[in-house]
């Protein structure tokens, strides 16, 4: 039996639709052994508060998840954050995270400059898609190299609306996987891509074998924003991971990573 975890869950503390406790029953029903909340934290951006926590909101969030973990016996509840990465702000992010008791920190890149890549197609209008891809992958590689994070989220989120570069981006995925390995960070199969315009998981399954060739640790996450999407499409995702050659999954506790057999 697969030891199933889902470490990428969003609640009402950021842009999720339900309170954290409302996800527990669905997680147990889905056969999860661990559920982890990773609500958005975006520092340095006052315009993100409609979908992300800012610094003052983190303490109440972590207190709530800690209480939920103590009061829940049916499943392990893990504490995480999905933290936006901004180049040049590594020291500030590190100082903030160092004061927190987390099981893991997920790093993500939503912003290129002052704009987000995932909130609307208008970001891509009139831009050189080749350059957008190069910039985005460079930002994600820098997030991995920062040493701030245990997991990198939806590492090719730039694919969300289906825009493609004019040449095969295999070399970009290869460079990304090598950065993850060099800096000892895991990546996720993010099943929520199936609910987005791209219509498939992140990262692009065509390049998943590259991450296995580079021996980058993996976990499967739903990025659920509502309880019914907890562990969504996990059967397909685990088959995909196994077909790529993975035999172990990454699990987390107290900012430590452990590898356990998939089955």
DRENPA-3360 file (N, C-alpha, C; in nm, 2 decimals, always signed):
BEGIN
1 = XXXXXXXX = +0.08/-0.12/+0.00/+0.00/+0.00/+0.00/+0.09/+0.12/+0.00 ~ +0.05/+0.22/-0.08/+0.13/+0.35/-0.09/+0.11/+0.43/+0.03 ~ +0.22/+0.48/+0.09/+0.21/+0.58/+0.20/+0.19/+0.72/+0.14 ~ +0.06/+0.75/+0.14/+0.02/+0.87/+0.07/+0.02/+1.00/+0.16 ~ +0.08/+1.10/+0.11/+0.08/+1.23/+0.18/+0.04/+1.34/+0.08 ~ -0.01/+1.45/+0.14/-0.05/+1.56/+0.06/-0.01/+1.69/+0.13 ~ +0.10/+1.75/+0.10/+0.16/+1.85/+0.17/+0.13/+1.99/+0.12 ~ +0.05/+2.00/+0.02/+0.02/+2.13/-0.04/-0.13/+2.16/-0.04;
9 = XXXXXXXX = -0.18/+2.21/+0.07/-0.32/+2.23/+0.09/-0.34/+2.38/+0.13 ~ -0.44/+2.45/+0.07/-0.46/+2.59/+0.10/-0.60/+2.60/+0.17 ~ -0.60/+2.67/+0.28/-0.72/+2.69/+0.36/-0.77/+2.84/+0.35 ~ -0.86/+2.88/+0.43/-0.91/+3.01/+0.43/-0.81/+3.11/+0.49 ~ -0.70/+3.06/+0.54/-0.60/+3.15/+0.59/-0.53/+3.22/+0.47 ~ -0.54/+3.16/+0.35/-0.49/+3.23/+0.23/-0.61/+3.23/+0.13 ~ -0.59/+3.15/+0.02/-0.70/+3.16/-0.09/-0.78/+3.03/-0.10 ~ -0.77/+2.94/+0.01/-0.85/+2.82/+0.01/-1.00/+2.86/+0.04;
17 = XXXXXXXX = -1.08/+2.76/+0.02/-1.23/+2.79/+0.04/-1.28/+2.74/+0.17 ~ -1.21/+2.67/+0.25/-1.26/+2.61/+0.37/-1.16/+2.62/+0.49 ~ -1.21/+2.61/+0.61/-1.12/+2.61/+0.73/-1.04/+2.48/+0.73 ~ -0.92/+2.48/+0.79/-0.83/+2.36/+0.78/-0.90/+2.24/+0.83 ~ -0.98/+2.24/+0.94/-1.04/+2.12/+0.99/-1.14/+2.06/+0.89 ~ -1.19/+2.13/+0.80/-1.28/+2.08/+0.70/-1.22/+1.99/+0.60 ~ -1.09/+1.99/+0.59/-1.01/+1.90/+0.50/-0.98/+1.76/+0.55 ~ -0.99/+1.75/+0.68/-0.94/+1.62/+0.75/-1.02/+1.50/+0.70;
25 = XXXXXXXX = -1.15/+1.51/+0.70/-1.24/+1.40/+0.66/-1.21/+1.35/+0.52 ~ -1.19/+1.44/+0.43/-1.16/+1.41/+0.29/-1.03/+1.35/+0.28 ~ -0.93/+1.39/+0.36/-0.80/+1.33/+0.35/-0.80/+1.19/+0.40 ~ -0.87/+1.17/+0.51/-0.88/+1.03/+0.57/-0.95/+0.94/+0.47 ~ -1.06/+0.99/+0.41/-1.13/+0.91/+0.31/-1.05/+0.88/+0.19 ~ -0.96/+0.97/+0.15/-0.87/+0.94/+0.04/-0.75/+0.85/+0.07 ~ -0.74/+0.81/+0.19/-0.64/+0.71/+0.23/-0.50/+0.78/+0.26 ~ -0.50/+0.91/+0.29/-0.38/+0.98/+0.32/-0.33/+0.94/+0.46;
33 = XXXXXXXX = -0.20/+0.93/+0.48/-0.14/+0.91/+0.61/-0.10/+1.04/+0.67 ~ -0.07/+1.14/+0.59/-0.04/+1.27/+0.63/-0.10/+1.38/+0.55 ~ -0.15/+1.48/+0.61/-0.20/+1.60/+0.54/-0.12/+1.72/+0.59 ~ -0.07/+1.80/+0.50/+0.01/+1.92/+0.53/-0.05/+2.05/+0.48 ~ -0.07/+2.15/+0.56/-0.12/+2.28/+0.51/+0.00/+2.37/+0.48 ~ -0.02/+2.43/+0.36/+0.09/+2.52/+0.31/+0.03/+2.65/+0.25 ~ -0.04/+2.72/+0.34/-0.10/+2.84/+0.29/+0.00/+2.94/+0.24 ~ -0.04/+3.02/+0.14/+0.05/+3.12/+0.08/+0.10/+3.22/+0.18;
41 = XXXXXXXX = +0.23/+3.25/+0.17/+0.29/+3.37/+0.24/+0.37/+3.45/+0.13 ~ +0.33/+3.57/+0.12/+0.39/+3.66/+0.02/+0.44/+3.78/+0.10 ~ +0.57/+3.79/+0.12/+0.63/+3.91/+0.18/+0.67/+4.01/+0.07 ~ +0.68/+4.13/+0.12/+0.72/+4.25/+0.03/+0.62/+4.29/-0.07 ~ +0.50/+4.23/-0.07/+0.40/+4.27/-0.18/+0.27/+4.29/-0.11 ~ +0.23/+4.42/-0.10/+0.10/+4.45/-0.03/-0.02/+4.42/-0.12 ~ +0.01/+4.40/-0.25/-0.10/+4.38/-0.34/-0.15/+4.23/-0.35 ~ -0.09/+4.14/-0.27/-0.12/+4.00/-0.27/-0.21/+3.95/-0.16;
49 = XXXXXXXX = -0.26/+4.05/-0.08/-0.33/+4.00/+0.04/-0.47/+3.94/+0.01 ~ -0.52/+3.95/-0.11/-0.64/+3.89/-0.14/-0.63/+3.74/-0.17 ~ -0.50/+3.69/-0.19/-0.48/+3.55/-0.21/-0.37/+3.49/-0.12 ~ -0.31/+3.57/-0.04/-0.19/+3.53/+0.03/-0.18/+3.59/+0.17 ~ -0.13/+3.52/+0.27/-0.10/+3.58/+0.40/+0.02/+3.68/+0.39 ~ +0.02/+3.78/+0.47/+0.14/+3.86/+0.50/+0.20/+3.82/+0.63 ~ +0.30/+3.88/+0.67/+0.38/+3.84/+0.79/+0.29/+3.83/+0.92 ~ +0.21/+3.93/+0.95/+0.13/+3.93/+1.07/+0.03/+3.82/+1.08;
57 = XXXXXXXX = -0.01/+3.77/+0.97/-0.11/+3.66/+0.97/-0.06/+3.52/+0.99 ~ +0.07/+3.51/+0.99/+0.13/+3.38/+1.00/+0.12/+3.31/+1.14 ~ +0.14/+3.39/+1.24/+0.13/+3.34/+1.38/-0.01/+3.28/+1.41 ~ -0.12/+3.35/+1.38/-0.25/+3.28/+1.40/-0.27/+3.16/+1.32 ~ -0.22/+3.16/+1.20/-0.23/+3.04/+1.11/-0.16/+2.92/+1.17 ~ -0.03/+2.94/+1.21/+0.04/+2.83/+1.27/-0.01/+2.78/+1.40 ~ -0.07/+2.87/+1.48/-0.13/+2.83/+1.60/-0.25/+2.74/+1.58 ~ -0.33/+2.78/+1.48/-0.45/+2.70/+1.44/-0.41/+2.56/+1.39;
65 = XXXXXXXX = -0.31/+2.55/+1.31/-0.27/+2.42/+1.25/-0.21/+2.34/+1.37 ~ -0.13/+2.40/+1.46/-0.08/+2.32/+1.57/-0.19/+2.27/+1.66 ~ -0.29/+2.35/+1.68/-0.41/+2.30/+1.76/-0.48/+2.18/+1.69 ~ -0.50/+2.20/+1.56/-0.56/+2.09/+1.48/-0.48/+1.97/+1.49 ~ -0.35/+1.98/+1.48/-0.26/+1.86/+1.48/-0.27/+1.79/+1.62 ~ -0.28/+1.86/+1.72/-0.29/+1.80/+1.86/-0.42/+1.73/+1.88 ~ -0.53/+1.78/+1.81/-0.66/+1.73/+1.84/-0.70/+1.63/+1.73 ~ -0.62/+1.59/+1.64/-0.65/+1.50/+1.53/-0.57/+1.37/+1.55;
73 = XXXXXXXX = -0.64/+1.26/+1.56/-0.58/+1.13/+1.58/-0.59/+1.04/+1.46 ~ -0.68/+1.08/+1.36/-0.70/+1.00/+1.25/-0.60/+1.01/+1.14 ~ -0.52/+1.11/+1.14/-0.42/+1.14/+1.04/-0.31/+1.23/+1.10 ~ -0.19/+1.23/+1.05/-0.09/+1.32/+1.09/-0.11/+1.45/+1.02 ~ -0.11/+1.56/+1.09/-0.12/+1.69/+1.04/+0.01/+1.77/+1.04 ~ +0.06/+1.81/+0.93/+0.19/+1.88/+0.92/+0.17/+2.03/+0.89 ~ +0.27/+2.10/+0.94/+0.26/+2.25/+0.93/+0.36/+2.29/+0.82 ~ +0.31/+2.37/+0.72/+0.40/+2.42/+0.62/+0.36/+2.56/+0.58;
81 = XXXXXXXX = +0.43/+2.61/+0.49/+0.40/+2.74/+0.42/+0.44/+2.73/+0.28 ~ +0.37/+2.79/+0.19/+0.41/+2.81/+0.05/+0.46/+2.96/+0.04 ~ +0.59/+2.98/+0.03/+0.65/+3.11/+0.04/+0.69/+3.15/-0.10 ~ +0.65/+3.27/-0.14/+0.69/+3.33/-0.26/+0.84/+3.37/-0.26 ~ +0.91/+3.33/-0.36/+1.06/+3.36/-0.37/+1.07/+3.49/-0.45 ~ +1.16/+3.58/-0.40/+1.19/+3.70/-0.47/+1.34/+3.71/-0.47 ~ +1.41/+3.72/-0.59/+1.55/+3.73/-0.59/+1.60/+3.86/-0.52 ~ +1.71/+3.84/-0.44/+1.76/+3.96/-0.37/+1.70/+3.97/-0.23;
89 = XXXXXXXX = +1.60/+3.90/-0.20/+1.53/+3.90/-0.07/+1.56/+3.78/+0.02 ~ +1.66/+3.70/-0.02/+1.69/+3.58/+0.05/+1.71/+3.60/+0.20 ~ +1.79/+3.70/+0.24/+1.82/+3.72/+0.38/+1.70/+3.75/+0.46 ~ +1.61/+3.83/+0.40/+1.49/+3.87/+0.47/+1.39/+3.75/+0.49 ~ +1.38/+3.67/+0.38/+1.30/+3.55/+0.39/+1.35/+3.45/+0.49 ~ +1.48/+3.43/+0.49/+1.55/+3.34/+0.58/+1.53/+3.38/+0.72 ~ +1.54/+3.51/+0.75/+1.52/+3.56/+0.89/+1.38/+3.54/+0.94 ~ +1.28/+3.55/+0.85/+1.15/+3.53/+0.89/+1.12/+3.38/+0.91;
97 = XXXXXXXX = +1.17/+3.29/+0.82/+1.14/+3.15/+0.84/+1.21/+3.09/+0.95 ~ +1.33/+3.14/+0.99/+1.41/+3.09/+1.10/+1.33/+3.09/+1.23 ~ +1.24/+3.18/+1.25/+1.17/+3.20/+1.37/+1.04/+3.11/+1.38 ~ +1.02/+3.03/+1.28/+0.90/+2.95/+1.27/+0.92/+2.80/+1.30 ~ +0.83/+2.73/+1.36/+0.84/+2.59/+1.37/+0.75/+2.52/+1.27 ~ +0.82/+2.48/+1.16/+0.75/+2.42/+1.05/+0.80/+2.28/+1.03 ~ +0.71/+2.20/+0.96/+0.76/+2.07/+0.91/+0.83/+2.08/+0.78 ~ +0.79/+2.18/+0.70/+0.85/+2.20/+0.57/+0.82/+2.34/+0.52;
105 = XXXXXXXX = +0.90/+2.39/+0.43/+0.87/+2.52/+0.36/+0.87/+2.49/+0.21 ~ +0.77/+2.53/+0.15/+0.75/+2.51/+0.00/+0.79/+2.65/-0.06 ~ +0.88/+2.65/-0.16/+0.91/+2.77/-0.23/+0.84/+2.77/-0.36 ~ +0.79/+2.89/-0.40/+0.72/+2.90/-0.53/+0.76/+3.03/-0.59 ~ +0.74/+3.03/-0.73/+0.76/+3.15/-0.80/+0.63/+3.18/-0.88 ~ +0.57/+3.29/-0.83/+0.45/+3.34/-0.90/+0.48/+3.47/-0.98 ~ +0.58/+3.54/-0.92/+0.61/+3.68/-0.98/+0.73/+3.67/-1.07 ~ +0.72/+3.74/-1.19/+0.83/+3.78/-1.27/+0.83/+3.93/-1.27;
113 = XXXXXXXX = +0.92/+3.99/-1.20/+0.91/+4.14/-1.18/+0.79/+4.17/-1.09 ~ +0.71/+4.26/-1.14/+0.59/+4.31/-1.06/+0.46/+4.24/-1.10 ~ +0.47/+4.14/-1.19/+0.35/+4.07/-1.24/+0.35/+3.92/-1.21 ~ +0.24/+3.87/-1.19/+0.22/+3.72/-1.16/+0.20/+3.65/-1.30 ~ +0.26/+3.53/-1.30/+0.25/+3.45/-1.43/+0.12/+3.37/-1.44 ~ +0.04/+3.36/-1.33/-0.07/+3.27/-1.32/-0.21/+3.33/-1.30 ~ -0.22/+3.46/-1.29/-0.35/+3.52/-1.26/-0.42/+3.57/-1.38 ~ -0.36/+3.56/-1.49/-0.43/+3.60/-1.62/-0.34/+3.59/-1.74;
121 = XXXXXXXX = -0.40/+3.57/-1.85/-0.33/+3.56/-1.98/-0.26/+3.69/-2.02 ~ -0.31/+3.80/-1.96/-0.26/+3.93/-2.00/-0.11/+3.95/-1.97 ~ -0.06/+3.87/-1.88/+0.08/+3.88/-1.85/+0.17/+3.84/-1.97 ~ +0.12/+3.75/-2.05/+0.19/+3.70/-2.17/+0.18/+3.78/-2.29 ~ +0.08/+3.87/-2.29/+0.05/+3.95/-2.41/+0.17/+4.04/-2.46 ~ +0.21/+4.02/-2.58/+0.32/+4.10/-2.64/+0.46/+4.06/-2.59 ~ +0.47/+3.96/-2.51/+0.60/+3.92/-2.46/+0.66/+3.81/-2.54 ~ +0.80/+3.80/-2.54/+0.87/+3.69/-2.60/+0.86/+3.57/-2.51;
129 = XXXXXXXX = +0.79/+3.47/-2.56/+0.76/+3.35/-2.47/+0.89/+3.28/-2.44 ~ +0.98/+3.28/-2.54/+1.11/+3.21/-2.51/+1.18/+3.28/-2.39 ~ +1.18/+3.41/-2.39/+1.24/+3.48/-2.28/+1.17/+3.46/-2.15 ~ +1.04/+3.46/-2.16/+0.96/+3.44/-2.04/+0.99/+3.30/-1.97 ~ +1.00/+3.20/-2.06/+1.04/+3.07/-2.01/+1.18/+3.07/-1.94 ~ +1.27/+3.13/-2.01/+1.41/+3.14/-1.96/+1.42/+3.21/-1.83 ~ +1.35/+3.32/-1.82/+1.34/+3.40/-1.69/+1.28/+3.32/-1.58 ~ +1.17/+3.26/-1.62/+1.09/+3.18/-1.51/+1.18/+3.07/-1.46;
137 = XXXXXXXX = +1.23/+2.99/-1.55/+1.32/+2.87/-1.50/+1.44/+2.92/-1.42 ~ +1.50/+3.03/-1.46/+1.61/+3.09/-1.39/+1.56/+3.13/-1.24 ~ +1.44/+3.19/-1.23/+1.39/+3.22/-1.10/+1.37/+3.10/-1.01 ~ +1.32/+2.99/-1.07/+1.29/+2.87/-0.99/+1.42/+2.81/-0.95 ~ +1.52/+2.80/-1.04/+1.65/+2.75/-1.01/+1.72/+2.83/-0.89 ~ +1.70/+2.96/-0.90/+1.75/+3.05/-0.79/+1.68/+3.02/-0.66 ~ +1.55/+2.99/-0.66/+1.48/+2.96/-0.54/+1.53/+2.83/-0.48 ~ +1.56/+2.73/-0.57/+1.62/+2.61/-0.52/+1.76/+2.63/-0.46;
145 = XXXXXXXX = +1.84/+2.72/-0.52/+1.98/+2.75/-0.48/+1.98/+2.83/-0.35 ~ +1.87/+2.89/-0.32/+1.87/+2.98/-0.20/+1.88/+2.91/-0.07 ~ +1.85/+2.78/-0.07/+1.86/+2.70/+0.06/+1.75/+2.73/+0.15 ~ +1.65/+2.81/+0.11/+1.54/+2.85/+0.20/+1.43/+2.74/+0.21 ~ +1.42/+2.65/+0.11/+1.30/+2.57/+0.09/+1.33/+2.42/+0.09 ~ +1.23/+2.34/+0.13/+1.24/+2.20/+0.13/+1.18/+2.13/+0.01 ~ +1.08/+2.20/-0.05/+1.01/+2.16/-0.17/+0.99/+2.28/-0.26 ~ +1.00/+2.25/-0.39/+0.97/+2.36/-0.48/+0.83/+2.32/-0.55;
153 = XXXXXXXX = +0.74/+2.42/-0.54/+0.61/+2.40/-0.59/+0.60/+2.42/-0.74 ~ +0.50/+2.35/-0.81/+0.47/+2.37/-0.95/+0.58/+2.44/-1.02 ~ +0.69/+2.36/-1.05/+0.82/+2.42/-1.09/+0.81/+2.48/-1.23 ~ +0.71/+2.44/-1.31/+0.69/+2.50/-1.44/+0.55/+2.57/-1.45 ~ +0.51/+2.64/-1.35/+0.39/+2.71/-1.35/+0.37/+2.80/-1.47 ~ +0.47/+2.84/-1.53/+0.47/+2.93/-1.65/+0.40/+2.86/-1.77 ~ +0.37/+2.73/-1.76/+0.30/+2.66/-1.86/+0.15/+2.67/-1.85 ~ +0.10/+2.74/-1.74/-0.04/+2.73/-1.70/-0.14/+2.76/-1.81;
161 = XXXXXXXX = -0.11/+2.86/-1.90/-0.20/+2.89/-2.00/-0.17/+2.83/-2.14 ~ -0.08/+2.74/-2.14/-0.05/+2.66/-2.26/+0.05/+2.73/-2.36 ~ +0.10/+2.84/-2.32/+0.20/+2.91/-2.41/+0.33/+2.83/-2.41 ~ +0.39/+2.81/-2.53/+0.51/+2.73/-2.54/+0.62/+2.80/-2.61 ~ +0.74/+2.78/-2.57/+0.85/+2.84/-2.65/+0.86/+2.78/-2.78 ~ +0.94/+2.85/-2.87/+0.95/+2.80/-3.01/+1.04/+2.68/-3.02 ~ +1.12/+2.65/-2.92/+1.21/+2.54/-2.93/+1.18/+2.45/-2.80 ~ +1.22/+2.32/-2.81/+1.20/+2.23/-2.70/+1.27/+2.28/-2.58;
169 = XXXXXXXX = +1.20/+2.29/-2.47/+1.26/+2.34/-2.34/+1.33/+2.23/-2.26 ~ +1.36/+2.12/-2.32/+1.42/+2.01/-2.24/+1.54/+2.06/-2.17 ~ +1.62/+2.14/-2.23/+1.75/+2.19/-2.16/+1.71/+2.27/-2.04 ~ +1.60/+2.35/-2.04/+1.56/+2.42/-1.92/+1.52/+2.33/-1.81 ~ +1.45/+2.22/-1.84/+1.41/+2.13/-1.74/+1.54/+2.06/-1.68 ~ +1.63/+2.03/-1.77/+1.75/+1.96/-1.73/+1.83/+2.05/-1.63 ~ +1.85/+2.18/-1.66/+1.92/+2.27/-1.58/+1.84/+2.28/-1.44 ~ +1.71/+2.29/-1.45/+1.63/+2.30/-1.33/+1.65/+2.18/-1.24;
177 = XXXXXXXX = +1.64/+2.06/-1.30/+1.66/+1.93/-1.22/+1.80/+1.93/-1.16 ~ +1.90/+1.97/-1.23/+2.04/+1.97/-1.18/+2.05/+2.07/-1.06 ~ +1.98/+2.18/-1.07/+1.99/+2.28/-0.96/+1.92/+2.22/-0.83 ~ +1.81/+2.15/-0.85/+1.74/+2.09/-0.74/+1.83/+1.98/-0.67 ~ +1.89/+1.90/-0.75/+1.98/+1.80/-0.70/+2.10/+1.86/-0.63 ~ +2.16/+1.96/-0.69/+2.28/+2.02/-0.63/+2.25/+2.09/-0.50 ~ +2.13/+2.14/-0.49/+2.10/+2.22/-0.36/+2.00/+2.14/-0.27 ~ +1.99/+2.01/-0.31/+1.92/+1.91/-0.22/+1.78/+1.96/-0.18;
185 = XXXXXXXX = +1.70/+1.99/-0.28/+1.56/+2.03/-0.26/+1.47/+1.93/-0.34 ~ +1.36/+1.90/-0.29/+1.26/+1.81/-0.35/+1.17/+1.89/-0.44 ~ +1.10/+1.82/-0.53/+1.00/+1.88/-0.61/+0.87/+1.81/-0.60 ~ +0.76/+1.86/-0.65/+0.63/+1.80/-0.63/+0.57/+1.77/-0.77 ~ +0.50/+1.66/-0.78/+0.40/+1.64/-0.88/+0.28/+1.71/-0.84 ~ +0.24/+1.82/-0.90/+0.13/+1.90/-0.86/+0.01/+1.87/-0.94 ~ -0.09/+1.80/-0.88/-0.20/+1.75/-0.96/-0.30/+1.86/-1.00 ~ -0.29/+1.98/-0.93/-0.39/+2.08/-0.96/-0.38/+2.14/-1.10;
193 = XXXXXXXX = -0.27/+2.11/-1.17/-0.26/+2.16/-1.30/-0.37/+2.10/-1.39 ~ -0.43/+1.99/-1.35/-0.54/+1.93/-1.42/-0.66/+2.02/-1.42 ~ -0.67/+2.11/-1.32/-0.78/+2.20/-1.31/-0.76/+2.34/-1.37 ~ -0.64/+2.35/-1.42/-0.60/+2.48/-1.48/-0.61/+2.47/-1.63 ~ -0.59/+2.58/-1.70/-0.60/+2.58/-1.85/-0.51/+2.48/-1.92 ~ -0.39/+2.46/-1.86/-0.29/+2.37/-1.92/-0.35/+2.23/-1.92 ~ -0.43/+2.19/-1.82/-0.50/+2.06/-1.83/-0.42/+1.94/-1.79 ~ -0.30/+1.96/-1.73/-0.22/+1.85/-1.69/-0.13/+1.88/-1.57;
201 = XXXXXXXX = -0.07/+1.78/-1.51/+0.01/+1.80/-1.39/+0.13/+1.90/-1.42 ~ +0.18/+1.96/-1.31/+0.31/+2.02/-1.31/+0.41/+1.92/-1.24 ~ +0.53/+1.91/-1.29/+0.58/+1.96/-1.42/+0.53/+1.88/-1.54 ~ +0.55/+1.93/-1.65/+0.51/+1.86/-1.78/+0.56/+1.72/-1.77 ~ +0.47/+1.62/-1.79/+0.51/+1.48/-1.77/+0.61/+1.44/-1.88 ~ +0.62/+1.51/-1.99/+0.72/+1.48/-2.09/+0.86/+1.48/-2.04 ~ +0.88/+1.56/-1.93/+1.02/+1.58/-1.88/+1.04/+1.53/-1.74 ~ +0.94/+1.45/-1.69/+0.95/+1.40/-1.56/+1.07/+1.31/-1.54;
209 = XXXXXXXX = +1.10/+1.23/-1.65/+1.21/+1.14/-1.64/+1.35/+1.21/-1.61 ~ +1.36/+1.33/-1.65/+1.48/+1.41/-1.63/+1.51/+1.43/-1.48 ~ +1.40/+1.45/-1.41/+1.42/+1.47/-1.26/+1.46/+1.34/-1.20 ~ +1.41/+1.23/-1.25/+1.45/+1.10/-1.20/+1.60/+1.07/-1.24 ~ +1.63/+1.10/-1.36/+1.77/+1.08/-1.40/+1.87/+1.16/-1.31 ~ +1.83/+1.28/-1.27/+1.91/+1.36/-1.18/+1.89/+1.32/-1.03 ~ +1.81/+1.23/-1.01/+1.79/+1.18/-0.87/+1.73/+1.28/-0.78 ~ +1.63/+1.36/-0.82/+1.57/+1.46/-0.74/+1.46/+1.40/-0.66;
217 = XXXXXXXX = +1.45/+1.42/-0.53/+1.34/+1.36/-0.45/+1.21/+1.42/-0.49 ~ +1.10/+1.34/-0.48/+0.97/+1.38/-0.53/+0.87/+1.35/-0.42 ~ +0.76/+1.43/-0.43/+0.64/+1.40/-0.35/+0.52/+1.44/-0.44 ~ +0.40/+1.39/-0.41/+0.28/+1.41/-0.48/+0.19/+1.50/-0.40 ~ +0.15/+1.61/-0.46/+0.07/+1.71/-0.38/-0.05/+1.75/-0.47 ~ -0.16/+1.79/-0.41/-0.28/+1.83/-0.48/-0.29/+1.98/-0.50 ~ -0.22/+2.06/-0.42/-0.24/+2.20/-0.42/-0.39/+2.23/-0.41 ~ -0.46/+2.16/-0.32/-0.61/+2.17/-0.31/-0.64/+2.31/-0.25;
225 = XXXXXXXX = -0.75/+2.37/-0.30/-0.80/+2.49/-0.25/-0.94/+2.47/-0.20 ~ -0.99/+2.35/-0.20/-1.11/+2.31/-0.14/-1.10/+2.16/-0.10 ~ -1.18/+2.12/+0.00/-1.17/+1.98/+0.05/-1.18/+1.87/-0.05 ~ -1.27/+1.89/-0.15/-1.30/+1.78/-0.24/-1.18/+1.76/-0.34 ~ -1.08/+1.84/-0.34/-0.97/+1.83/-0.42/-0.85/+1.77/-0.35 ~ -0.86/+1.74/-0.23/-0.75/+1.67/-0.15/-0.72/+1.54/-0.22 ~ -0.59/+1.51/-0.25/-0.55/+1.39/-0.31/-0.61/+1.36/-0.45 ~ -0.66/+1.47/-0.51/-0.72/+1.45/-0.65/-0.62/+1.40/-0.75;
233 = XXXXXXXX = -0.66/+1.30/-0.83/-0.58/+1.24/-0.94/-0.46/+1.17/-0.88 ~ -0.45/+1.13/-0.76/-0.33/+1.08/-0.70/-0.30/+0.94/-0.76 ~ -0.40/+0.86/-0.79/-0.37/+0.73/-0.85/-0.29/+0.74/-0.98 ~ -0.34/+0.83/-1.06/-0.26/+0.86/-1.19/-0.13/+0.91/-1.16 ~ -0.12/+1.00/-1.06/+0.01/+1.07/-1.03/+0.11/+0.96/-0.98 ~ +0.07/+0.87/-0.90/+0.16/+0.77/-0.84/+0.21/+0.68/-0.95 ~ +0.12/+0.64/-1.04/+0.16/+0.56/-1.15/+0.26/+0.63/-1.24 ~ +0.24/+0.76/-1.26/+0.33/+0.83/-1.34/+0.47/+0.84/-1.28;
241 = XXXXXXXX = +0.47/+0.86/-1.14/+0.60/+0.86/-1.07/+0.67/+0.73/-1.08 ~ +0.60/+0.62/-1.06/+0.66/+0.49/-1.07/+0.71/+0.46/-1.21 ~ +0.63/+0.50/-1.31/+0.67/+0.47/-1.45/+0.80/+0.55/-1.49 ~ +0.82/+0.66/-1.42/+0.94/+0.74/-1.44/+1.07/+0.68/-1.37 ~ +1.04/+0.58/-1.29/+1.15/+0.51/-1.22/+1.17/+0.53/-1.07 ~ +1.08/+0.61/-1.02/+1.09/+0.64/-0.87/+1.04/+0.52/-0.79 ~ +1.11/+0.49/-0.68/+1.07/+0.39/-0.59/+1.05/+0.44/-0.45 ~ +1.09/+0.57/-0.43/+1.08/+0.63/-0.30/+1.01/+0.77/-0.31;
249 = XXXXXXXX = +0.94/+0.81/-0.20/+0.88/+0.94/-0.19/+0.94/+1.01/-0.07 ~ +0.94/+1.15/-0.08/+0.99/+1.23/+0.02/+0.88/+1.26/+0.12 ~ +0.91/+1.25/+0.25/+0.82/+1.29/+0.36/+0.90/+1.38/+0.45 ~ +0.82/+1.47/+0.53/+0.89/+1.57/+0.60/+0.83/+1.58/+0.74 ~ +0.92/+1.62/+0.83/+0.89/+1.65/+0.97/+1.00/+1.74/+1.03 ~ +0.96/+1.85/+1.09/+1.05/+1.94/+1.16/+1.17/+1.98/+1.06 ~ +1.13/+2.01/+0.94/+1.23/+2.06/+0.84/+1.33/+1.95/+0.80 ~ +1.30/+1.83/+0.83/+1.39/+1.71/+0.79/+1.31/+1.63/+0.69;
257 = XXXXXXX = +1.39/+1.59/+0.59/+1.33/+1.51/+0.48/+1.37/+1.36/+0.50 ~ +1.28/+1.27/+0.48/+1.30/+1.13/+0.49/+1.25/+1.07/+0.36 ~ +1.31/+0.96/+0.31/+1.26/+0.89/+0.20/+1.21/+0.76/+0.24 ~ +1.09/+0.73/+0.19/+1.02/+0.60/+0.22/+0.98/+0.53/+0.09 ~ +0.97/+0.40/+0.09/+0.93/+0.33/-0.03/+0.79/+0.37/-0.07 ~ +0.77/+0.38/-0.20/+0.64/+0.42/-0.25/+0.54/+0.31/-0.21 ~ +0.58/+0.18/-0.21/+0.49/+0.08/-0.17/+0.56/-0.02/-0.08;
% end
